[in-house]
Amino acid sequence: VSTQSTGQTNLSNRSDCVMLLSPNNAFKFEEAQRIKPFGRTVWQEFSGLAAKFQTVNLGQGFPNWSPPEWVLDIAKDTFQYSPEKALAHQYAISTGHLRLSKILAKKYSSLLSVDLNDQMILTTVGSSEALCAAMQGIVDPGDEVIVFEPAFDIYIGAIAMAGGTIRYITLKASKSQPTLASDFVVDLDQLEKAMNEKTKVIILNTPHNPTGKVFSKSELEDIARIVSKHPRCIVTVSYTHLRAHETGRNLV
């Protein structure tokens, strides 16, 4: 930890933060083994480069305008007292706001052709929290999780924190010079060989993150055929509604 002429402390990494709290540097910070492989995130890499070279950052949104007035008015009205919503400013139920849970249960009962109720619904602050919670609740140390790469780096951290082992399946180009996200396909033979008695989860995004590939119905059926041979395996799916139309045309 270095102190500049301004009197402010310069913290450069996690070790510095702990040493700052440790009198006389008597305590040596040692991070957990499971997070040792962690490096800089994509946000740190690309946001820093965008700022350095003054480029347009398409990887992370930084809106420079205020929300619409009607959104601000609704937010303000929500927290104003009335007998009907007197508790709107209190903690919500840990699994999510009850009215929202009921709506989601109704929606996904129809979408998935299953009978869901609000007790089966968990809402989270963004999909990153949902993914991390799912990995913690499903994956045991030694379980294997299949990830289609290239992959969003947060998947790797969520799996590592749960003690899982990552098995990568690389999307292959179906053309010598791919120009569309749809030109990338899953190597089904590689997927089948990768799956075994330790396989617990497959993380599947459609559209795929980060390529934008939308998996076709036949591709999903092929994956399902392989997964069906391994009854302990769970497939986590997200982004299923981010499509141009029902034919699954790519958004990019």
PyMOL commands that set and color helices and strands:
alter all, ss='L'
color gray80, all
select helices_A, chain A and resi 14-20+23-25+33-35+42-53+69-79+83-85+98-112+118-120+127-138+153-161+181-183+188-194+217-227
alter helices_A, ss='H'
color red, helices_A
select strands_A, chain A and resi 2-3+9-10+144-149+165-170+172-173+184-185+199-205+234-238
alter strands_A, ss='S'
color yellow, strands_A
deselect
rebuild
show_as cartoon
